[in-house]
Amino acid sequence: MLRQTWLAEGRAPVPEDAIDAGLWEEIAAEAERCEKVAVVRHNQRPGLLAMRDGSITSPQRCKVHPGSAALNALARSKNLADAAAEATGQGRMTPIRYGFKFYAPGDYMHVHRDDGKCDITFSCGLTPNLAPMGWLPKLRYLPTQQVTEQLADTPYPADGESFPILCRHLTGFDGRRIPHWRTPLETASREVLITICFADLSA
């Protein structure tokens, strides 16, 4: 089922029971500790920048931290690796990048594409009030330069679609091919996003 959804939609919802509830509690406690020493990521360079690996960088603002033991345990869980392999049809799926993103009111991420090494990106909220992820699946296989030319002046494309960022329920998506973004946070409190990127190291 994950494979069919991935091929058709570029998404892979992870079963809710794949991650132990106790681990989520450990991650929540870890996030509170990490937030105190998180660093500000504020790229103010205007427009989109196409990179050699096919990724696209753009303006963003939030705080970030790579996490510690609890987030590491989530990233390296067998159930998550199995979901990544089933969705992508690739064998040796390994987490290569993961961390917390702390969004304060007004924080944002303009339209972009993930690192070219990321075969699948998993995201979820650790808090319940994150807005849906905006994305443009119709541009999934468009060459990078064409994407940057088409979206250069549209940080949050009006013709885009979206999928929900669920609390403590991971969804995989084809972030290296599908342009996606986060509009400015409108809640009065800070929210926490988790991202985990997998790559097939056997390739």
Secondary structure, DSSP 4 states (H G I P E B T S, - for coil): -HHHHHHHHSEEEPPGGGS-HHHHHHHHHHHHHHHTTPEEEEE---S-EE-TTS-EE--EEEEEE---HHHHHHHT-HHHHHHHHHHHT-S-EEEEEEEEEEEPTT-EEEEEB--TT-SEEEEEESSTTPPPEEE-GGGTTS-HHHHHHHHTT-SS-TT-EEE---BT--EEE-TTTS-EEEPPP-SSS-EEEEEEEEEETT-
